[in-house]
Amino acid sequence: MNYSQPLPLRFDDNLFTAWESVRQTPLLGDQGQEIFARFAAAYAKLQTMPRGARRALQRKLARSNVFGISARARRNLAASIAGAALLLALAQGVHAATITVNTNIAKIAADGKCSLVEAIINANNDDQSGSTDCTAGSGPDMIVL
């Protein structure tokens, strides 16, 4: 299997049943419809993973504290494939910032350009301490070169 290719999303009864099993989770709040596409992609990927790798990921999700929920609730959600897919879908949208690098000169300067060094500092510190020329970091950020 080629893991670098995106999986085609198939909306079948299993997917909708899985979604219904986690849809009432208080974590979703009013963003249920926005999360569904990410949930479907995560669910499809989890189903294709080898069992050992999937279980390791589920254990890691159960231990992570990204979501600000109790350890027991995380363990309960991560125990099922649907719950793990929900946690992955929520993690993708948790306070992430996209920081765009627009110069190849690696320096910290207030020159109106965001260098890779400044972007990394902002992403690591979750603020604009590297430079005000770059977007402030916020959680699991994405740096675009």
Disulfide bonds with the S-S distance in Angstrom:
Cys114-Cys134 1.81
